[in-house]
């Protein structure tokens, strides 16, 4: 990745399914606190449907292979809920097939999406 390219981040979450908050709006709200760094990143939201996990996994697989990602962030709604442990495992298995340069990231909630991203890509910050 050249220093002028945007860092491509795919963020996955069950936010919309569990809370009714679409992930794209959660990402936008969290980036509003760090607008000084936002221009360096292109964050794409991937909302999981917890009622249709197998379809969601297939859709995620397609999304992952549509482009090269610098990082994939797995949201707390997936990782922190015991009933979604199998979904979490399936996402990790998909990520294992990615190139070594792709970072797999985790956050602690909707207020940590950006900080997790910045923490993992601190070498590219202005």
N, C-alpha and C positions, 0 to 999 in steps of 0.2 A: 504494500500500500504506500503510495507516495504521500508526502506530507500535505498535499493539496486536496487529496480525495477525502470525501466524507467517510467516517467510520460507520459501517453498516451493522446495525444491531436489530436482531429479531427478539422481541419480548413476548413471552407466552404467559398466559394467566387465565384463571377461572373467574376473574373479577366480575365480568358481565353476568356470568351464570350465577354466582353466589350473591352478589350485591346489587346487580342491576346497573353497575357503572361500567360502561364500555371502556376497555383498556386504553384505547386511543385518547379518551378524555383524561384518564388517570395519568398517562404519560405526559400529555400537554400541561396539566396542572403541576406535575412534579418538575418539569423542565422550566417552568416559569420562575422557579426559585434560582435557577442557574443559567439564566439567559446568556451570560458571558461565555459559556461553553457550548451552547446548543448548536451553533453553526457548524461545529466539527462533526456532529453525529446525525445520522439518519436512522431514527427509531421507527420500526415497523411493528405494529401491534398484531398479535395473534390471539384472539379470544377463543378459548376452548368452550365447547358445549359439553358440560358434565353429564348430560343425558345421552349423548351420542359419542362416547369416547373413542370407539373404533373408527368412526367416520372422521372425527377430529384428528386422530393420529395420522390417518391417510392424508388428510388435508395438510397437516403440518409437514409430513414427508414431502409433499409436492412443493410447499412453500420453501422448505429448506433447500431443495435442489433447483429452485428457479434462479438462484444467484449465489455468489460467494458472500458469506457472512463473516464479519470480523468477530462477532460475538453473539451468543444466544443466551438470553436471560430467562431463567425459569422462575416465575413468580412464587411468592409465599403461599398464595391461595392453592397452588398445586402441591408444593413441597411440604407445607405445614399442616395439611389436613389428612388425617390417617385414612379416610375413605378414598382418597385419591392416590394412595401409595403405588398401585399398579400403573396408573397413568404416569406418575412421576418416573417409575422404572422404564416405561415404554419411551418416554421422551429422552431419558439418558441413553437408552440403546440407540435411538436415532442419532443422537449427538456423537456417539462413538464412531460413526461412519464418516464424520466430517474431517476435513483436513486438520492437521495438527495445529495450524495457526489460528483456528477458530477457538475463541475463549468461551468456556461455559461458565456462566455467572449465576449467582443466586442473590436474592434480596430478602429483606426481613419484612417487607410490606409495601404498600403503595407510596409511602413517603421515602422509600429507599431505592427506587428504580434508578434514579439519576446518580446518586452517590455510589451505587454498586457499579454502574457503568464507568463513572469517572475514576473510581478506585482501580478498575481493571485496565484502563487505558490512560493512566496518568502520564505515561511517556509521550503522549501525543498532545497534551494540553498546552495551551498558549501561556 
